[in-house]
Amino acid sequence: MYDDTEALRRELMDEACAGAFSGLGAMLLDAEEIRNADPEELEEIARRYGKR
């Protein structure tokens, strides 16, 4: 589904930022985790977000 790691990173960042903006402050921590994640960690985060 995601050929490009950076495309996955952008999608996850969009969701995390939207969540933080809507009042879910904990999503700011997710954004930091997404920003620093390697490809394998991004896959795990995507699973937590229901993307995988």
C-alpha positions in Angstrom: 0.0 0.0 0.0 2.8 2.4 0.9 5.7 2.1 -1.5 7.3 5.3 -0.3 8.3 5.6 3.4 8.1 9.4 3.2 4.5 9.2 1.9 3.6 7.1 4.9 5.3 9.5 7.2 3.4 12.4 5.7 0.1 10.7 6.0 0.7 9.7 9.6 1.9 13.3 10.4 -1.2 14.7 8.9 -3.3 12.5 11.2 -1.3 13.3 14.2 -1.3 17.0 13.6 -5.1 17.0 13.0 -5.6 15.1 16.2 -3.4 17.5 18.1 -5.2 20.5 16.6 -8.6 19.0 17.5 -7.6 18.9 21.2 -5.9 15.5 21.6 -2.7 16.9 23.0 -1.1 13.4 23.3 -1.0 13.3 19.5 1.9 15.8 19.7 4.0 13.0 21.2 2.9 10.8 18.3 4.0 13.5 15.8 7.5 13.5 17.4 7.7 9.7 17.3 6.6 9.7 13.6 9.1 12.4 12.7 12.0 10.4 14.1 10.9 6.9 13.1 12.8 4.6 10.8 10.8 2.6 8.2 10.2 -0.3 10.5 8.9 1.9 13.3 6.7 3.8 10.8 5.1 0.4 9.9 4.4 -0.2 13.5 2.9 3.2 14.0 0.7 2.7 10.9 -0.6 -0.5 12.4 -1.5 1.4 15.6 -3.4 3.9 13.5 -5.2 1.2 11.7 -3.4 1.8 8.4 -2.0 -1.7 8.1 
